[in-house]
């Protein structure tokens, strides 16, 4: 009897362990389209000569991914940024990929919207690792020239800033970062509750290049859902200063963030990701031989959800 009870307890314990193990990697169905919606809010405070100036930035991105070829080692997929909308409270403006825009306009939002519209109508051919990291954007050199056509002809007092931000976004590193900020969160192997892994990606935001390192931990598995916690650090990436009205502007900003992820264990695809981050540092301005530093602080939240 004691032996039977011991075996029964061992069996239940073994089943419990098995239930808390999952293979977390991209396992997407060929020719099926997967969509996610990313919304974020950032509150930025810049101290200008002792006077704080605040601005709120809201961003909305709809991304779709369609695997065209699937193998154990990688996925070939078509990716589109169907909609990109960014609104800024001060100075008040909206950059919207649903508008045709005009790169010849002296209006910052009109010029940026023109390039966002072109970007949202472009399909990127991507080679993805099981972790969700981008191995290669196979058609990047073919399409970058067309996407950037007209950028050097942007006019107006903020032309240099428009040119720098667009070139940063529509570059191989910029596009890769936009994709990986949504897809690169998986270990690409079997893990059990309590296991940890890391990822490192480069992203650009508001003209700032950032290196983001993230530590993930599998918290629990419930049915076909894996709950993952994450902590990340952000540091400046190499970036060329932006020229504006004869001044050179660069950023030295660092930050910390925390996220909670819900992932479908069958596909490795997002169910929901919620994150908060805090960044602070300086906006550096060099003009006429003088160097100035303006302290800045950024509080941000992001939510990414699957769109059936």
Buried (B, 14 or more C-beta within 10 A) or exposed (E): EEEEEEEEEEEEEEEEEEEBBBBBBBBBEEEEEBBBBBBBEBBBBBBEEEEEEEBEBBBBBBBBBBBEEBEEEBBBBBBBBBBBBBBBEEEEBBBBBEBEBBBEBEBBBBBBBBBBBBBBEBEBBBBBBBBBBBBBBEBBEEBBEEBBEBBEEBEBEBBBBBBBBBBBBBBEBBBBBBBBBBBBBBBBEEBEBEBEBEBEBBBBBBBBBBBBEBEBBBEEBEEEBBBBBBEBBBBBBEBEBBBBEEBBBBBBBBBEBEBBBBBBBEBBBBBBBBBEBBBBBBBBBBEEEEEEEBEBBBBBBBEBBBEE
